[in-house]
Amino acid sequence: MKKLTILSLLFVAIACEQNPDTLEGKKALLKEKQSEIGELQTEIKALKKEIAELDTAKTDEAPTLVELTKIKPAPFSHYVELTGTVSSEENIMVSAEASGRVVAIPAREGQRVGRGTTLVRLDNQTVSNQLAEAHSAYELAETTWNKRKKLWEEDKIGSEIEYLQAKSTYERAQNQYAVLQTQYSNSFIKAPINGTVDDIAVNEGEFVSAGSPIVRVVDLEKVEVEAEISEEYLPNVKKGDTVVVKIPALGIERKETVDFVGQVINPANRSFTVKVGLKNTDKLIKPNVLANLMIEDYFAPQAIVVPSIAIRRDLKGDFVFVAKKDGGSWVADKRYVKTGKAFNEKAEVIDGLNASDQVITGGFNQVSQGAAITNQ
């Protein structure tokens, strides 16, 4: 009797669950339908895969238009770009070697002058008079000395004292004359080099002291770029190396050679000096203009290089898209790569690409793995 009661209750519960009008019945029906949907989705996915494998005809979806670049090994250089300033190898501020008043300025700013040309003249009237007297005294002493010398050495006439006194007088007169000649010469401020008068710092009638700056003379036919470079590049820079010099203000870009490499590291910024000479026959390059030096620190004769913009990155690393043949059409293939140095919007690929690959360098943002592509 007890067993019959339990079976009756179980039958009633099952009947209630299958009754769609009850809450339990509705829940059971929903669970059944959801299970049927899952099974159908699995079947649909499997059918789609089978159809894709069997259907070789083209789909209605148009392939993405891309730009392809075939990989060809080529030389690749990496440069260190430095900022420096131009200076003149012969940029001289001429100073006065004597004190005096400026009485004449024969030179003019912008004038081309040769070595030894008088630029400024100081008052030298007093020295000129002293020089004339010293010259007369020198000539007299020289004549007396020559006569005393002849009488004493050849004819043995006179005393040795007179001979020595004449010699001493002659030497003093000679020295005095030489000193006054130098003083007189110092009153003429002359160009020490061939060049152009860039600045005249005095006016006529002005009194100047010895050591005062008077005239700047610059020779612009030879200038040089000086820059500081980090000590980490010390093994990469040698005298005679070819560098690229750019002067943005003048639109100049040319190849030159390194003339000087500093042998001392500046402890303040851990750098050393590099100088590059420039020919400046047209005199367009001016001192203190900014210049850029591009020094090659890496070179690969046969490198695989792609545009830097074509290299993308995800959580796994750097990758590019390459064109891959799939049956009778082309698709995008995601290829992870290892990159090296990059310069001038190009990057070297060390691993991951072959010389025969075609890299998608245009339209790569519109493709994904396996997407149909065309370059026509």
C-alpha positions as CSV (number, residue, x, y, z in Angstrom):
1,M,0.0,0.0,0.0
2,K,2.9,2.3,0.9
3,K,4.7,1.6,-2.4
4,L,1.5,2.3,-4.4
5,T,1.2,5.7,-2.7
6,I,4.8,6.7,-3.7
7,L,4.2,5.7,-7.3
8,S,1.0,7.7,-7.4
9,L,2.8,10.8,-6.1
10,L,5.6,10.4,-8.7
11,F,3.1,10.1,-11.5
12,V,1.3,13.2,-10.4
13,A,4.6,15.2,-10.3
14,I,5.5,14.1,-13.8
15,A,2.1,14.9,-15.1
16,C,2.4,18.4,-13.6
17,E,5.8,19.0,-15.2
18,Q,4.5,18.0,-18.6
19,N,1.5,20.2,-18.3
20,P,2.3,23.5,-20.2
21,D,-0.2,25.4,-18.1
22,T,1.8,25.1,-14.9
23,L,5.0,27.0,-14.0
24,E,7.1,23.8,-13.8
25,G,5.7,22.7,-17.2
26,K,6.7,26.0,-18.8
27,K,10.2,25.8,-17.4
28,A,10.6,22.3,-18.7
29,L,9.4,23.2,-22.1
30,L,11.8,26.2,-22.3
31,K,14.7,24.0,-21.4
32,E,13.7,21.5,-24.1
33,K,13.5,24.2,-26.8
34,Q,16.8,25.8,-25.8
35,S,18.5,22.4,-26.1
36,E,16.9,22.0,-29.5
37,I,18.3,25.5,-30.6
38,G,21.8,24.6,-29.4
39,E,21.7,21.4,-31.4
40,L,20.5,23.2,-34.5
41,Q,23.2,25.9,-34.3
42,T,25.8,23.2,-34.1
43,E,24.4,21.5,-37.1
44,I,24.1,24.9,-39.0
45,K,27.8,25.7,-38.2
46,A,28.9,22.3,-39.4
47,L,26.9,22.6,-42.6
48,K,28.3,26.0,-43.4
49,K,31.8,24.6,-43.0
50,E,31.0,21.7,-45.3
51,I,29.5,24.0,-47.9
52,A,32.5,26.4,-47.8
53,E,34.8,23.5,-48.4
54,L,32.8,22.1,-51.3
55,D,31.7,25.3,-52.9
56,T,34.7,26.6,-55.0
57,A,32.6,29.3,-56.8
58,K,33.3,32.9,-56.0
59,T,31.1,34.6,-53.4
60,D,29.2,37.7,-53.9
61,E,31.5,39.6,-51.5
62,A,34.0,41.8,-53.4
63,P,37.7,41.4,-52.4
64,T,39.4,44.3,-50.6
65,L,41.6,46.5,-52.8
66,V,45.1,46.6,-51.4
67,E,48.6,47.7,-52.4
68,L,51.2,45.0,-52.5
69,T,55.0,45.4,-52.3
70,K,57.2,42.5,-53.2
71,I,60.1,42.0,-50.8
72,K,63.5,42.4,-52.3
73,P,66.7,42.4,-50.2
74,A,68.3,45.8,-50.4
75,P,70.9,47.9,-48.6
76,F,69.6,49.4,-45.3
77,S,71.3,52.1,-43.3
78,H,70.4,53.6,-39.9
79,Y,71.5,57.1,-39.0
80,V,72.0,59.1,-35.8
81,E,70.7,62.6,-36.3
82,L,72.5,65.4,-34.4
83,T,71.9,69.1,-34.2
84,G,75.0,71.3,-34.5
85,T,76.0,74.9,-35.4
86,V,78.2,76.2,-38.2
87,S,81.3,78.1,-37.4
88,S,84.0,79.7,-39.5
89,E,87.5,78.2,-39.3
90,E,88.8,81.7,-39.8
91,N,86.6,84.1,-37.8
92,I,88.9,86.6,-36.2
93,M,88.3,89.6,-34.0
94,V,91.4,91.8,-34.5
95,S,92.4,93.7,-31.4
96,A,94.5,96.8,-30.9
97,E,98.1,96.1,-30.0
98,A,98.7,99.7,-28.8
99,S,96.7,102.5,-27.3
100,G,95.8,105.5,-29.4
101,R,93.2,107.6,-31.1
102,V,91.5,106.3,-34.3
103,V,92.4,108.7,-37.1
104,A,91.4,106.7,-40.1
105,I,89.3,103.7,-41.1
106,P,90.2,102.7,-44.6
107,A,88.1,99.5,-44.5
108,R,84.3,99.2,-44.8
109,E,82.0,96.5,-43.6
110,G,81.4,93.9,-46.2
111,Q,84.7,94.7,-48.0
112,R,86.8,91.9,-49.2
113,V,90.4,92.3,-48.0
114,G,93.6,90.5,-48.3
115,R,96.1,89.5,-45.6
116,G,98.1,92.6,-44.5
117,T,95.5,95.2,-45.7
118,T,95.2,98.2,-43.3
119,L,91.8,98.3,-41.7
120,V,92.2,101.0,-39.1
121,R,95.0,103.5,-38.4
122,L,95.7,105.0,-35.0
123,D,97.4,108.3,-34.3
124,N,101.2,107.7,-34.6
125,Q,102.6,111.2,-35.0
126,T,104.7,111.0,-31.8
127,V,106.0,107.6,-32.6
128,S,106.7,108.6,-36.1
129,N,108.9,111.5,-34.9
130,Q,110.7,109.2,-32.4
131,L,111.2,106.7,-35.2
132,A,112.9,109.3,-37.4
133,E,115.2,110.3,-34.6
134,A,116.0,106.6,-33.8
135,H,116.7,106.0,-37.4
136,S,119.2,108.8,-37.6
137,A,120.9,107.6,-34.3
138,Y,121.0,104.1,-35.7
139,E,122.6,105.1,-38.9
140,L,125.2,107.2,-37.0
141,A,126.0,104.4,-34.6
142,E,126.2,101.9,-37.5
143,T,128.7,104.1,-39.4
144,T,130.8,104.7,-36.2
145,W,130.8,101.0,-35.4
146,N,131.9,100.0,-38.9
147,K,134.8,102.5,-38.8
148,R,135.9,101.5,-35.3
149,K,135.7,97.9,-36.2
150,K,137.9,98.4,-39.3
151,L,140.5,100.4,-37.4
152,W,140.7,98.0,-34.6
153,E,140.4,94.7,-36.3
154,E,142.4,95.4,-39.5
155,D,144.7,98.3,-38.7
156,K,145.0,97.9,-34.9
157,I,144.4,101.6,-34.4
158,G,142.6,103.0,-31.3
159,S,141.8,101.2,-28.1
160,E,139.7,98.2,-27.3
161,I,137.5,100.3,-25.0
162,E,136.6,102.7,-27.9
163,Y,135.9,99.6,-30.0
164,L,133.6,98.1,-27.4
165,Q,131.9,101.4,-26.7
166,A,131.1,101.8,-30.4
167,K,129.7,98.3,-30.6
168,S,127.5,98.9,-27.6
169,T,126.2,102.2,-28.9
170,Y,125.4,100.5,-32.2
171,E,123.5,97.7,-30.6
172,R,121.5,100.0,-28.4
173,A,120.6,102.2,-31.3
174,Q,119.6,99.1,-33.3
175,N,117.3,97.8,-30.5
176,Q,115.7,101.2,-30.0
177,Y,115.0,101.6,-33.7
178,A,113.5,98.1,-33.8
179,V,111.2,98.9,-30.8
180,L,110.0,102.1,-32.3
181,Q,109.4,100.3,-35.7
182,T,107.2,97.8,-33.9
183,Q,105.3,100.6,-32.1
184,Y,104.8,102.4,-35.4
185,S,103.6,99.2,-37.1
186,N,101.1,98.6,-34.3
187,S,99.4,101.9,-35.1
188,F,98.2,100.2,-38.3
189,I,95.6,97.5,-37.6
190,K,95.8,95.1,-40.5
191,A,93.9,92.1,-41.7
192,P,95.5,88.8,-40.4
193,I,93.8,86.7,-43.1
194,N,92.2,86.9,-46.5
195,G,88.5,87.5,-45.8
196,T,85.6,89.9,-45.5
197,V,85.2,92.7,-43.0
198,D,82.2,91.7,-41.0
199,D,82.1,94.3,-38.2
200,I,84.0,97.5,-37.3
201,A,83.7,98.2,-33.6
202,V,85.2,101.7,-33.5
203,N,84.7,105.1,-35.0
204,E,87.1,107.9,-36.1
205,G,88.2,110.0,-33.2
206,E,87.6,107.3,-30.6
207,F,90.4,106.5,-28.2
208,V,91.2,102.8,-27.9
209,S,93.3,100.8,-25.4
210,A,95.7,98.0,-26.2
211,G,93.6,94.8,-26.4
212,S,90.4,96.5,-27.4
213,P,88.4,94.6,-30.1
214,I,88.6,96.7,-33.3
215,V,87.5,94.8,-36.5
216,R,86.1,91.3,-37.2
217,V,87.4,89.6,-40.3
218,V,85.7,86.4,-41.5
219,D,86.7,84.0,-44.3
220,L,83.5,82.1,-45.3
221,E,85.1,79.9,-47.9
222,K,85.8,77.3,-45.3
223,V,83.2,76.6,-42.5
224,E,82.6,73.6,-40.3
225,V,79.7,72.0,-38.4
226,E,80.3,71.1,-34.8
227,A,78.1,68.8,-32.9
228,E,78.0,66.7,-29.7
229,I,77.3,63.0,-29.9
230,S,76.7,60.5,-27.1
231,E,79.6,58.3,-26.0
232,E,77.6,55.2,-26.9
233,Y,78.3,55.9,-30.5
234,L,82.1,56.3,-30.0
235,P,82.9,53.0,-31.8
236,N,80.7,54.0,-34.8
237,V,82.3,57.4,-35.6
238,K,85.8,57.8,-37.1
239,K,87.7,60.5,-38.9
240,G,87.1,60.3,-42.6
241,D,83.6,58.7,-42.3
242,T,81.0,60.0,-44.7
243,V,78.1,61.9,-43.1
244,V,75.0,63.7,-44.5
245,V,74.9,67.4,-43.6
246,K,71.5,69.3,-43.7
247,I,71.0,73.0,-43.3
248,P,67.2,73.5,-43.2
249,A,67.3,77.3,-43.4
250,L,69.1,77.1,-46.7
251,G,67.7,73.9,-48.1
252,I,71.2,72.4,-48.3
253,E,71.8,68.7,-48.1
254,R,75.2,67.2,-49.0
255,K,77.6,64.4,-48.2
256,E,80.8,65.4,-46.4
257,T,83.5,63.7,-44.4
258,V,84.3,63.9,-40.6
259,D,87.4,66.0,-40.1
260,F,87.7,65.7,-36.4
261,V,86.6,63.3,-33.6
262,G,87.1,64.5,-30.0
263,Q,89.2,62.2,-27.9
264,V,87.8,63.4,-24.5
265,I,84.4,62.6,-23.2
266,N,82.5,65.6,-21.6
267,P,81.7,64.4,-18.1
268,A,78.7,66.7,-17.9
269,N,76.7,65.1,-20.6
270,R,78.8,62.0,-21.6
271,S,79.4,63.2,-25.1
272,F,82.2,63.9,-27.5
273,T,82.7,66.5,-30.2
274,V,82.5,65.8,-34.0
275,K,83.5,68.4,-36.6
276,V,82.7,68.3,-40.3
277,G,84.2,70.7,-42.8
278,L,82.1,72.4,-45.5
279,K,83.1,74.1,-48.7
280,N,81.4,77.4,-49.0
281,T,82.6,79.0,-52.2
282,D,79.3,80.8,-52.7
283,K,79.4,82.1,-49.1
284,L,75.7,81.2,-48.5
285,I,76.4,79.3,-45.3
286,K,76.8,81.7,-42.3
287,P,78.4,81.1,-38.9
288,N,76.0,80.1,-36.1
289,V,73.3,78.8,-38.5
290,L,71.8,75.5,-37.3
291,A,72.8,72.3,-39.1
292,N,71.9,68.6,-38.8
293,L,74.4,65.8,-39.0
294,M,73.3,62.3,-40.0
295,I,75.9,59.8,-39.0
296,E,75.5,56.2,-40.1
297,D,75.7,53.8,-37.1
298,Y,74.3,50.6,-38.8
299,F,74.4,49.1,-42.2
300,A,73.1,45.9,-43.7
301,P,74.0,45.2,-47.3
302,Q,71.1,42.8,-47.9
303,A,68.2,43.5,-45.6
304,I,64.4,42.8,-45.8
305,V,62.8,46.2,-45.4
306,V,59.1,47.2,-45.2
307,P,57.4,50.5,-44.6
308,S,57.1,51.1,-40.9
309,I,53.5,52.0,-41.2
310,A,52.7,48.5,-42.5
311,I,53.9,46.9,-39.2
312,R,51.1,46.5,-36.7
313,R,51.0,45.2,-33.2
314,D,48.7,43.1,-31.0
315,L,49.1,41.2,-27.7
316,K,51.3,38.6,-29.4
317,G,53.7,41.1,-31.0
318,D,54.5,42.8,-34.3
319,F,52.8,41.5,-37.5
320,V,52.2,42.4,-41.1
321,F,49.7,41.1,-43.7
322,V,51.0,39.3,-46.7
323,A,49.2,38.1,-49.8
324,K,48.6,34.4,-49.9
325,K,47.3,32.3,-52.7
326,D,44.2,30.3,-51.8
327,G,42.9,28.3,-54.7
328,G,42.2,30.7,-57.5
329,S,42.1,33.8,-55.4
330,W,44.3,35.8,-53.0
331,V,43.7,36.3,-49.3
332,A,45.4,38.2,-46.5
333,D,47.7,36.2,-44.3
334,K,48.7,37.5,-40.9
335,R,52.4,37.0,-40.4
336,Y,54.2,37.8,-37.1
337,V,57.7,39.3,-37.5
338,K,60.7,40.3,-35.6
339,T,61.9,43.8,-36.4
340,G,65.3,45.5,-36.1
341,K,66.2,49.1,-36.5
342,A,63.9,51.7,-38.2
343,F,64.8,54.9,-40.0
344,N,63.2,57.3,-42.4
345,E,59.8,55.5,-42.3
346,K,61.3,52.1,-43.1
347,A,62.0,49.2,-40.7
348,E,64.3,46.2,-41.1
349,V,62.6,42.8,-40.6
350,I,65.0,40.3,-39.1
351,D,62.7,37.3,-39.0
352,G,59.2,36.3,-40.3
353,L,59.4,37.3,-43.9
354,N,61.0,35.8,-47.0
355,A,62.4,37.5,-50.1
356,S,59.4,36.3,-52.2
357,D,56.7,37.5,-50.0
358,Q,54.3,40.3,-51.0
359,V,53.5,42.6,-48.1
360,I,50.2,44.5,-48.0
361,T,51.5,48.1,-47.7
362,G,48.2,49.9,-48.6
363,G,44.7,49.0,-47.3
364,F,46.1,46.8,-44.5
365,N,43.7,48.5,-42.1
366,Q,40.7,47.1,-44.0
367,V,41.7,43.4,-44.1
368,S,41.8,40.6,-41.6
369,Q,43.1,37.0,-41.5
370,G,41.8,35.1,-44.6
371,A,40.0,38.1,-46.1
372,A,39.9,38.1,-49.9
373,I,42.1,40.8,-51.5
374,T,43.0,42.2,-54.9
375,N,45.5,44.8,-56.1
376,Q,43.7,45.5,-59.3
